[in-house]
Amino acid sequence: MKYSYKTENTCSKVIEFDIDENDIITNVKFLGGGCPGNLQAVPRLVEGKKAEDIEELLGGIMCGCRGTSCADQLARAVKKARLI
């Protein structure tokens, strides 16, 4: 299933990814801005991982004083997608 998540308090505005019946995440894309290096690295690092592992690994990572980050927003997105 393709999933799209509108981010909050990050340069990237939307995160898109696929989640399968086993909660495996693939094809992560950050859209609408952000740090190019991070937006290439994070999808490579999480490709093929279980949503639960991504939540644990990336949840709570902060970018400056924003109270979140693109990585943290991905963790929130996969958590929400698992609940659907």
C-alpha positions in Angstrom: 0.0 0.0 0.0 1.3 3.5 -0.9 1.2 5.9 2.0 1.5 9.7 2.1 2.2 11.7 5.3 2.0 15.5 5.6 4.9 16.5 7.8 5.0 19.1 10.6 7.8 21.5 11.4 10.3 20.2 8.9 11.6 21.5 5.6 10.3 18.5 3.8 6.5 18.8 3.4 5.4 15.2 2.6 6.8 11.7 3.0 5.7 9.0 0.7 6.5 5.3 1.1 5.1 1.8 0.5 4.1 -0.5 3.4 3.3 -4.2 2.8 1.2 -6.6 4.8 4.2 -7.5 6.9 4.9 -3.8 7.8 8.0 -3.7 5.6 8.8 -0.2 4.4 10.1 0.5 0.8 10.3 3.4 -1.7 10.7 6.2 0.9 10.6 9.7 -0.6 10.8 13.1 1.1 9.1 15.8 -1.0 9.1 19.6 -0.8 12.5 20.4 0.5 15.0 19.4 3.1 18.7 18.6 3.5 19.7 16.7 0.3 22.1 14.4 2.1 19.7 13.4 4.8 16.9 13.0 2.2 19.0 10.5 0.3 20.6 8.7 3.3 17.5 8.1 5.4 15.6 6.2 2.6 18.6 4.0 1.9 19.0 3.2 5.6 15.4 2.2 6.1 14.7 0.4 2.8 13.3 -3.1 3.5 13.1 -2.6 7.3 10.0 -3.3 9.5 8.0 -0.2 10.5 8.4 -1.0 14.1 12.2 -1.0 13.8 12.1 2.4 12.0 10.0 3.8 14.7 12.4 2.7 17.4 15.5 3.7 15.4 14.5 7.2 14.2 11.8 8.3 16.7 12.8 11.3 18.8 15.6 12.6 16.6 15.6 16.4 16.6 16.7 19.0 14.1 17.7 22.1 15.9 14.9 23.6 18.0 12.1 22.3 15.7 11.0 19.6 18.2 11.2 17.0 15.4 13.2 16.2 12.2 12.6 14.5 8.9 13.8 11.2 10.4 11.4 11.7 13.4 8.6 12.5 11.0 9.2 9.3 9.1 9.0 7.3 12.4 5.7 9.0 13.1 4.4 8.3 9.6 5.2 4.6 9.7 3.6 4.3 13.1 0.4 5.9 11.7 0.5 3.8 8.6 0.7 0.6 10.7 -2.6 1.6 12.4 -4.6 1.7 9.2 
